[in-house]
Amino acid sequence: MTTEARLYKLEGIVEGVMATLPGQITSLEGRMELFRQEVKAEIGGLRQEMVGLRQEVKAEINPAFNKLMLYFTALAAALAIPTFLR
């Protein structure tokens, strides 16, 4: 194969790539946009899940804190009784 034939063949390959490249870029952009929307929706679902978990933790902490305050109050009362009995 001569150099001229190789160059002609290479030109054909380059022209073929240049002809298909815009369509492939457009397709890739579309897929990237869909992926971005999926990721955004997934993150939104995770933010909502985090809000729910935060509320659950908050709901569990409040009764535990109240129970702890009752124990401290009982301990204070138990320690105050001997003081009054002296």
ChimeraX attribute file (.defattr): number of C-alpha atoms within 10 A of each C-alpha:
attribute: neighborCount
match mode: 1-to-1
recipient: residues
	/A:1	5
	/A:2	7
	/A:3	8
	/A:4	9
	/A:5	10
	/A:6	11
	/A:7	11
	/A:8	12
	/A:9	12
	/A:10	12
	/A:11	12
	/A:12	12
	/A:13	12
	/A:14	11
	/A:15	12
	/A:16	11
	/A:17	12
	/A:18	11
	/A:19	11
	/A:20	10
	/A:21	12
	/A:22	11
	/A:23	11
	/A:24	12
	/A:25	11
	/A:26	11
	/A:27	12
	/A:28	12
	/A:29	12
	/A:30	12
	/A:31	12
	/A:32	12
	/A:33	12
	/A:34	12
	/A:35	12
	/A:36	12
	/A:37	12
	/A:38	12
	/A:39	12
	/A:40	12
	/A:41	12
	/A:42	12
	/A:43	12
	/A:44	12
	/A:45	12
	/A:46	12
	/A:47	12
	/A:48	12
	/A:49	12
	/A:50	12
	/A:51	12
	/A:52	12
	/A:53	12
	/A:54	12
	/A:55	12
	/A:56	11
	/A:57	11
	/A:58	11
	/A:59	11
	/A:60	11
	/A:61	12
	/A:62	11
	/A:63	11
	/A:64	11
	/A:65	11
	/A:66	11
	/A:67	12
	/A:68	12
	/A:69	12
	/A:70	12
	/A:71	12
	/A:72	12
	/A:73	12
	/A:74	12
	/A:75	11
	/A:76	11
	/A:77	12
	/A:78	11
	/A:79	11
	/A:80	11
	/A:81	10
	/A:82	9
	/A:83	9
	/A:84	7
	/A:85	6
	/A:86	5
